[in-house]
Amino acid sequence: MAKAIHSMIRVLDEKRSLAFYEKAFGLKVAERFAFESFTLVYLSNAESEFELELTINHGRTEPYDLGDGYGHLALSVDDLAAEHARLERLGLNLTPLKELKLEGKPPARFFFVQDPDGYKIEVLQRGGRYK
């Protein structure tokens, strides 16, 4: 059986991205590999073995075109309202809290926050299928 281990995104400014992901989600550098033309940085925290891989292409000065194919990363938290308030106090770019309902039941409560490169991150209330 396959095991999901990481997702990769390309970022323009390593320091800016590291600061965002640590401030927003407590992700810290697990490992960093600097090659001649690019650097790979793996971020993680104690909540999960899954990692976010940041790829920094050396010499890149223009923001990446995210296109219309990228969706989002998703993370779950114990207290969605408290996390929303914390990120709002940090001045991050986030949407209001939302709740989906299906057959009268709320399968998901969530909001989105955007990283410095424009990637959307969904933050979900932990529970049910969102562990």
C-alpha positions in Angstrom: 0.0 0.0 0.0 1.3 3.5 -0.9 1.8 6.1 1.9 1.6 9.8 1.2 4.8 11.4 2.4 4.9 15.0 1.0 3.5 17.6 -1.3 5.8 20.0 -3.2 5.2 23.7 -4.1 7.6 26.1 -5.8 8.2 29.3 -3.9 10.0 32.5 -4.8 11.6 33.6 -1.5 12.8 30.9 0.9 13.0 33.1 4.0 9.6 34.6 3.4 8.0 31.2 2.9 9.8 29.6 5.9 8.6 32.5 8.1 5.0 32.1 6.9 4.8 28.3 7.4 6.3 28.4 10.8 4.2 31.4 12.0 1.0 30.0 10.5 1.3 26.2 11.1 4.3 25.6 13.2 6.1 23.9 10.3 9.9 23.8 10.7 12.7 22.7 8.5 13.1 18.9 8.8 15.8 18.8 6.1 17.3 21.1 3.5 19.2 20.1 0.3 21.0 22.9 -1.6 21.8 21.9 -5.2 23.6 24.1 -7.8 20.4 25.4 -9.5 17.7 24.8 -6.8 17.1 24.1 -3.1 14.7 21.6 -1.6 13.4 22.3 1.9 11.2 19.8 3.8 8.9 21.2 6.4 7.1 19.3 9.2 5.8 19.4 12.7 5.0 16.9 15.4 1.3 16.5 14.3 2.1 14.4 11.3 4.8 12.6 9.3 3.5 14.2 6.1 5.8 17.0 4.9 5.6 20.1 2.7 8.5 20.3 0.3 9.4 23.8 -0.8 11.4 24.0 -4.1 13.4 27.2 -4.6 14.8 27.7 -8.1 17.9 29.8 -7.8 17.8 33.0 -9.9 14.1 33.0 -10.2 12.7 36.6 -9.8 9.2 36.4 -11.2 6.3 34.9 -9.2 5.0 31.5 -10.3 1.8 31.3 -12.4 -0.4 29.0 -10.3 -2.7 28.5 -13.2 -6.2 27.1 -12.8 -5.1 23.5 -12.0 -3.8 24.0 -8.4 -6.4 23.4 -5.7 -5.1 23.7 -2.2 -3.2 22.0 0.7 -5.3 21.1 3.7 -4.5 21.0 7.5 -6.7 20.2 10.4 -6.8 21.9 13.8 -8.5 21.2 17.2 -10.1 24.6 17.5 -11.0 26.2 14.2 -12.3 29.5 15.6 -9.2 30.0 17.8 -6.9 29.2 14.9 -8.8 31.7 12.7 -8.5 34.4 15.3 -4.8 33.7 15.8 -4.0 33.9 12.1 -6.1 37.0 11.8 -4.1 38.7 14.6 -0.9 37.8 12.7 -2.3 39.8 9.8 -2.4 36.8 7.4 -4.5 36.8 4.3 -7.5 34.6 5.2 -11.2 34.0 4.4 -14.1 34.0 6.8 -15.0 30.8 8.6 -17.3 28.7 6.4 -19.4 25.6 7.0 -20.6 23.1 4.4 -23.9 21.3 5.0 -25.0 18.0 3.4 -28.4 16.6 4.2 -28.6 19.0 7.1 -25.3 17.8 8.7 -22.1 19.8 8.7 -19.4 17.6 7.2 -16.8 20.4 7.2 -16.0 23.7 8.9 -13.1 25.5 7.4 -11.4 28.7 6.2 -8.6 29.4 3.7 -5.3 31.2 4.2 -2.9 32.3 1.4 0.8 32.0 1.6 3.2 34.6 0.2 3.3 33.0 -3.2 -0.5 32.8 -3.5 -1.0 29.1 -2.6 -4.2 28.4 -0.8 -4.2 26.4 2.4 -7.5 25.0 3.7 -7.7 24.8 7.5 -10.4 22.4 8.7 -11.9 21.7 12.1 -10.5 18.3 13.1 -13.0 15.5 13.4 -14.8 12.9 11.3 -12.8 12.3 8.1 -10.6 15.3 8.8 -8.3 13.8 11.4 
